[in-house]
Amino acid sequence: MQGDFFYQRLGLRVKTIRKMKDMSQEDLSAHAQIDRTYLARIERGRANPSLRILHKLARAMKMPLSVVFWGV
């Protein structure tokens, strides 16, 4: 149960940063080279992304990976 809460907060953080960067899910998934539906699952807290995937997302949003974890 606690893990689900963590993934929901992490997904919300990714979504918030993506929107701050004025990126669509299609834009971010293309830049990070991941499937858009996988990104949607991450943002909804329904996926357990690896550190590698989170790093790809952070790089695509031009942010340090540590920023993605702030407040999570």
Phi, psi and omega in degrees: 000316181295325178297320179300318180297319178299314182292327175294316179293319178297316179297319178296322179295315178300315180297317180298314180295317180302316180291323176300325179276002179055048179245143173275168175299324179296316179298309183295316181296323178294315180293326180273353180058049173230163180289141181298323180292329176293318177300318179299319178294322177298312183296332178272358181077021183259002181232156177249083185290144177286165177299325179297316179294316179297323177295318178298319179294316180299316179297320180295330178268003179057049180225150172293148180302326181300327180295325179297327183272350180301129176079003180273000000 
